[in-house]
Amino acid sequence: MNQKIKIPYFVPGDLDGFFGLFIDNLVNLIIIATTLTGLFKMPSSLVFGRIIPGCAIAIIVGNIYYTLMARRLAKRENRFDVTTLPYGISTPIMFAYLFLVIGPVYWRTNNPFLSWKVGVSAAFIGGVIEFLGAFIGPYVRRNTPRAALLGTLAGIAITWIAMKPTVGIFEHPLIGFIPLSIILIGFIAKISLPFNLPAGFVAILLGSIVAWITGFRNYEYLVESSKNIGFYLPKLSIKDIVEGIKFISPYLMVIIPMGVYNFIETMNNCESASAAGDNYNTKEAMMVDGIGTMIGAIFGGCFPTTVYIGHPGWKRVGARMGYTFLNGVVIFILAITGFLSVAEGLIPKEVAFVILLYIALVIGAQAFQEVEKKYAPAVVFAFVPHIANFVRSQIDSVLNCAGTDAFKIGVDKLIEAGVHYKGLFLLGEGSIVTGLILGAITSFLIDRKFLKAGIYSIAGAVLTFFGFIHSGKIGVMMSIYHFAGYLLMSGIFFLLHFLKYEKTY
């Protein structure tokens, strides 16, 4: 009989994991704070007094639960190398809520408090969708090829998590290249630093020092950021949620697909953790995400939470079960004291970007490393919708800066210029689901499982019919040509199944 081992609460690798996950969470909260106070002109008292503490409540609740969940897994399997699922505010959904829900309300009404109330209502509804997704997520995970699950996850990592940080690093190479070098040495090449110092800590420290020496950060900036120091005890916002729901209907076409996106992201990240050796209960994780999001909204947070991309990366650097607990506690303290603003004054986001880049590299590589070589085309195909979505978002941002959009210019004119905007839009809408479907179809065809390929084609048709993919809104018969296309594909695959066609070349 195996002797029960003692499970440590902290190990040295937890420091690297902490600094990485902490910076990831910190960057998101900084983006939220600067966007709401700068672009949407929300009062600092609302942002730092209600929204940030609400987000921090969600973060600490989830981090503590996932730490306990990891310890249960470690005790059950009698091993101490279990790594906790990383958790925090979903980055893609954060941007969607900022610019597709909160922003439009503010621009239409010029009322920052109403914008916030609609935001907390949207987050609460998103949490409900995440929670309900727990009842179908495990089934989808069991019946979807790993190449599709990891491929669509890697697509997010390469586009949304790798591209923007890498661009930011190369825009400011003087402060970005030094921490980038440390991360590549310590995390990717796994070369031990002198005195076994944590690579994440050294990268952030050296990058910040260079930023201050070169004048990229200065005393005046720090003084301005310190004005938000105070004590902000989280307050219940149930009444605000109820008031916001009255104005929520125009934004359900954003909230519902984003909720679906979120629970699929958690499902995929559980699969990623399983591939790295830690097999967590998918249903439990998805329920925790939904509950965490709802708790955050009840206390004023406007942004859904999720299991983060990155578990294999933190496992690789030696993080185990203590890093998430430490992250939740530190984020919570910074949020309720206003020191979050000071942290942003001390650490430039261009320095913090290197942590995000590392996670993207590990997740992108895992999609190829954890599946057989024959499934590589399925992995790549799962990338494609994310690339389309990313490129389209860049086009939209440029046109918005010019005071116009693709439809004012004319889609036909853009095609004449070689920009297939309509195709990018249709392929990119619902990219995480589309990537999952395309990757699954390709994987099943590689294995000659024509019936399952046909079933996934039918799933694509149904999701298209109601606008969850290939459409900008939810409804009925939203993209009839894509609906018909998926049905035709399914017909071909079903025919091959019934003919038992196995001929190869």
MONORVEN-V783011 format. One record per helix or strand. SS is the DSSP state (~ for helix, > for strand). FROM is the first residue (numbers start at 1). LEN is the number of residues. Records with the same first field share a line. If there is no record, write none. Layout:
SS = FROM-LEN / FROM-LEN
//
This chain:
~ = 13-27 / 44-34 / 91-19 / 112-31 / 146-26 / 173-16 / 194-3 / 199-15 / 219-10 / 238-8 / 249-27 / 282-17 / 311-6 / 322-16 / 339-8 / 349-21 / 373-29 / 406-4 / 411-6 / 421-8 / 431-16 / 450-16 / 480-20
> = 87-3 / 305-3
//
